[in-house]
Amino acid sequence: MAKKAVATLQTGKTDGRAHSKVIKMVKSPKTGAYIFDEQMVPNEAVKEFFK
């Protein structure tokens, strides 16, 4: 039987959770259609991203 590989990406409790993926819907000035702005931001800057 094959050996089951177990991989862990987190070395600490907050290393993998220091950033969040945020998605904001923005109206395009060129076409007027809505586009999605996706970014990875630190957890402290999430509220500033949506302002």
Residue pairs with C-beta under 8 A, 6 or more apart in sequence:
9 16
10 16
17 43
18 42
18 43
19 40
19 41
19 42
19 43
20 40
20 41
20 42
20 43
20 46
21 38
21 39
21 40
22 38
22 39
22 40
22 41
22 46
22 49
22 50
23 36
23 37
23 38
24 36
24 37
24 49
24 50
25 34
25 35
25 36
25 37
26 34
26 35
26 36
26 37
27 33
27 34
27 35
28 34
28 35
39 49
41 49
